[in-house]
Each structure stands twice: as C-alpha cells, then as structure tokens.
C-alpha cells in the first residue's frame, strides 16, 4: 500500500490541490447492518468531518462533496425528508467547529426547490466562514452538472441579449464565469466510493481533465488513511492535458 502522508506535513508535494468526492454507499452500508437507509446517511455525515479535517495534512486546499443531486428527489418522500432534516442539523451542529477550524464553506446547486429555513442556514454558514482560508469546503446540494450548465447558459444568453456580452467573444473561457464554481479551481482528483464507476452528473464541465478514482469502499467506511493513499497516488500520475512529453 502507498505510504500515507503525515497529517502534520502542510506541504505534501504532488498531492491534489482540489479533490471532489461522490459520497456513495450510505444506503448499502446501512442495509448491510439491517438498519434503515437514513442510518447510513447519518454515519456518512460524520465521515465528512474526518475527511475535511484531514485535508490540510494532505495538501488539499479545496474539497467538494456531492451531498444531494437533482436526481435524488426521485427517492422516497421519507428518505428525502430525512436528508433535508440531516442537512439542517449538520449545519446547525457544525457551524462553530467549521468557523474555528478555518474551513470556508460554499454551497453550489439550485436553491429554489429547497426549504427556506435550510437556505437561510446555508447562507448563514457561508457568511460565518467567509474569511476562513485553511480549507475550502464546497457542498453540492440540489446540484446537477447538466442543470448547472443550463442555468449558466441562460445567464450568458441574458447578458448577450442585454448587450453586456459580445457573442463573438464567447469562447471556452466564458462559460466557466457563469458556473456555480466560478471562484473555484477545477478539481484535480475526483473520487467515487462504493464501487460504482460513473460520474452521475457531477461537475461535468469542471472535471474535463480531472483524474478519477473509483473505489469499492462504502462512504461511511472511507477513512482519512485511504484518502491519504489516494492523494499520494495522484502524485504519480502523468498528467499531460492532451499534450505529449518531449
């Protein structure tokens, strides 16, 4: 197994600056234990704290986690309601710790369908951590990559129609300025837990040149040691971005 970086080492050479994680497997983890799916989601929420706290030691400045997709509304009403309650409790419980530990929190995704009380908690957490710089935690909530691109394209079209943007100057550098992630660097490494090998509509534009790791571990069992191994292995990848080394 690849050696795990020392969590006290704040300059881990070769590790990814931005890691995005599709946190999959909560439901299966709970089912394996004869418990309801929401039990797994609660266990998964606890795992988030450990991984966030481990980021500085592994040289990770930005962490983006997929908490709830635009497709997750298709789940049972009981599970969706339970998840929304979990999000509210998580924000309420973790705000002080996130602020004190230097974590800046941002949310991406459409907020129009979310409960107003949850949206207010999200806004308050963003404001409470706005000056933190140690770790940038982005939570994708009611997020879908296609939905994000559609919303960004709509805003871009509105600027063209209003004369604020010359359509002749629109290029591949233009659209990212309208995405939810416009203030973030693109992810270097995308991890999906639980053994599924698909990206599930997550950061479609941003991950064009990201490295991917699909691992069998269910999210509630994903440890900082395994996280560190993946970050270390990233340093050994040959990232050419379409070019050929001479």
C-alpha positions in Angstrom: 0.0 0.0 0.0 1.2 3.5 -0.8 2.6 5.3 2.3 0.2 7.8 3.9 1.4 11.4 4.2 2.0 12.7 7.7 -1.1 14.7 8.6 1.2 17.3 10.2 3.0 17.9 6.9 1.4 21.0 5.5 3.4 20.9 2.2 2.7 17.5 0.7 4.4 17.5 -2.7 2.4 16.1 -5.7 -0.9 15.9 -3.8 -4.0 17.3 -5.5 -5.0 20.9 -4.7 -8.7 20.2 -5.3 -10.4 16.9 -4.5 -14.1 16.3 -5.4 -15.9 13.3 -3.9 -19.1 11.5 -4.9 -20.0 10.1 -1.4 -21.8 6.9 -2.4 -22.8 3.9 -0.4 -24.6 5.2 2.7 -27.8 3.3 2.0 -26.0 0.0 1.2 -23.8 0.4 4.3 -27.0 0.7 6.5 -28.7 -2.2 4.7 -25.8 -4.5 5.4 -26.3 -3.7 9.1 -30.1 -4.3 9.0 -30.7 -0.6 9.6 -32.8 2.0 7.6 -31.0 4.0 4.9 -31.1 7.2 6.9 -28.9 5.5 9.5 -26.3 5.3 6.8 -26.7 8.9 5.8 -26.1 9.9 9.4 -22.9 7.8 9.5 -21.8 9.4 6.3 -22.2 12.9 7.7 -19.9 12.0 10.5 -17.3 10.8 8.0 -17.3 14.2 6.3 -15.9 15.9 9.3 -12.9 13.5 9.4 -12.1 14.0 5.8 -12.4 17.8 6.0 -10.1 17.9 9.0 -7.5 15.7 7.2 -7.3 17.9 4.1 -4.6 20.3 5.3 -2.3 17.5 6.2 -2.5 16.0 2.7 -2.0 19.3 0.9 -5.7 19.6 -0.2 -6.9 23.2 -0.2 -10.3 22.6 -1.8 -12.7 19.8 -1.1 -16.0 19.5 -3.0 -18.6 16.9 -1.8 -21.7 15.7 -3.6 -24.4 15.8 -0.9 -27.7 15.7 -2.8 -28.2 15.6 -6.6 -31.1 17.0 -8.7 -32.0 13.3 -9.4 -32.2 12.4 -5.7 -35.7 14.0 -5.5 -36.8 10.7 -7.1 -36.1 8.8 -3.8 -38.9 8.1 -1.3 -40.5 11.0 0.4 -39.4 9.6 3.7 -35.7 9.5 2.7 -35.7 12.9 1.1 -37.4 14.5 4.1 -34.9 12.7 6.4 -32.0 14.0 4.3 -33.2 17.6 4.4 -33.5 17.3 8.2 -30.0 15.9 8.3 -28.6 18.8 6.3 -30.3 21.3 8.7 -28.9 19.5 11.8 -25.4 19.2 10.2 -25.2 22.9 9.5 -26.5 23.9 12.9 -24.2 21.5 14.7 -21.0 22.1 12.7 -21.1 25.9 12.1 -19.0 26.7 15.2 -16.4 24.0 14.5 -16.1 24.8 10.9 -15.6 28.5 11.7 -13.0 27.8 14.4 -11.0 25.3 12.3 -10.6 27.7 9.4 -12.9 26.0 7.0 -14.7 28.2 4.4 -18.0 26.7 3.3 -19.8 27.3 0.0 -22.8 25.7 -1.5 -23.4 25.0 -5.2 -26.6 23.9 -6.8 -30.1 25.5 -7.4 -31.6 26.7 -4.2 -35.1 27.4 -5.5 -36.5 24.0 -4.6 -35.0 23.9 -1.1 -36.8 24.8 2.1 -36.4 28.4 3.0 -35.2 27.6 6.5 -32.5 25.4 5.0 -31.5 28.1 2.5 -31.2 30.6 5.4 -28.9 28.2 7.3 -26.8 27.7 4.2 -26.4 31.5 3.7 -25.6 32.0 7.4 -22.9 29.3 7.3 -21.4 30.8 4.2 -21.3 34.2 5.8 -19.9 32.9 9.1 -17.0 31.2 7.4 -16.4 33.7 4.6 -13.0 34.8 5.9 -11.6 31.4 6.5 -8.7 30.2 4.3 -7.3 26.8 5.6 -9.7 24.6 3.7 -12.4 25.5 1.1 -15.3 23.1 1.5 -17.9 23.2 -1.2 -21.1 21.3 -0.7 -23.1 20.4 -3.8 -26.8 20.4 -2.6 -29.6 20.0 -5.1 -26.8 20.0 -7.7 -26.6 18.5 -11.2 -23.9 19.2 -13.8 -26.4 19.5 -16.6 -28.6 21.8 -14.6 -25.7 23.9 -13.7 -24.6 24.3 -17.4 -28.2 25.1 -18.4 -28.5 27.8 -15.7 -25.1 29.2 -16.7 -26.0 29.2 -20.4 -29.3 31.0 -19.6 -27.4 33.8 -17.7 -24.9 34.1 -20.5 -27.7 34.4 -23.1 -29.3 37.1 -21.0 -26.1 39.1 -20.9 -25.8 38.7 -24.7 -29.4 39.9 -25.2 -28.9 42.9 -22.9 -25.7 43.9 -24.8 -23.4 43.2 -21.9 -21.6 40.4 -23.7 -20.4 40.3 -27.3 -21.4 36.9 -28.7 -18.4 36.9 -31.0 -16.1 36.9 -27.9 -17.8 33.9 -26.3 -15.3 31.0 -26.0 -14.5 28.1 -23.7 -13.2 30.6 -21.1 -16.5 32.5 -21.0 -19.0 29.9 -19.7 -17.0 29.0 -16.6 -17.5 32.5 -15.3 -21.3 31.7 -15.2 -21.0 28.4 -13.4 -21.7 27.9 -9.7 -18.0 27.1 -9.2 -16.7 30.3 -10.9 -14.5 31.1 -7.8 -13.0 27.6 -7.5 -10.2 25.9 -9.4 -11.1 22.8 -11.4 -10.8 19.6 -9.5 -7.6 17.7 -9.9 -8.9 14.4 -8.5 -12.5 13.0 -8.4 -13.2 10.1 -6.0 -16.3 7.9 -6.1 -16.8 5.5 -3.3 -19.0 2.3 -3.2 -17.7 0.5 -6.4 -19.8 2.4 -8.9 -17.8 3.6 -12.0 -19.8 6.5 -13.2 -19.8 10.3 -12.6 -23.5 10.8 -12.1 -23.9 14.3 -13.5 -21.2 15.7 -11.1 -19.0 18.7 -12.2 -19.3 17.8 -15.8 -17.6 20.9 -17.2 -15.0 21.3 -14.4 -13.7 17.7 -14.5 -12.7 17.6 -18.1 -9.1 16.9 -17.1 -9.5 15.5 -13.6 -8.1 12.2 -12.6 -10.6 9.7 -11.4 -10.5 7.0 -8.6 -13.4 4.6 -8.3 -13.1 2.6 -5.1 -15.1 -0.2 -3.5 -15.2 1.3 0.0 -18.6 2.5 1.1 -18.6 6.1 2.1 -19.2 5.6 5.9 -16.1 3.3 5.9 -13.9 5.8 3.9 -11.0 6.8 6.3 -8.5 9.5 6.2 -5.8 6.9 5.7 -7.5 5.8 2.5 -8.0 9.4 1.5 -4.3 10.0 2.1 -3.3 7.0 -0.1 -5.4 8.3 -3.0 -3.9 11.8 -2.6 -0.3 10.3 -2.6 -1.0 8.1 -5.6 -2.2 11.1 -7.5 1.3 12.5 -7.5 2.5 9.5 -9.5 0.1 10.2 -12.4 1.3 11.5 -15.7 -1.0 14.4 -16.4 -0.3 15.7 -20.0 -3.6 17.6 -20.6 -3.7 16.4 -24.2 0.0 17.1 -24.9 2.9 14.7 -25.5 6.1 15.0 -23.5 9.2 15.5 -25.5 
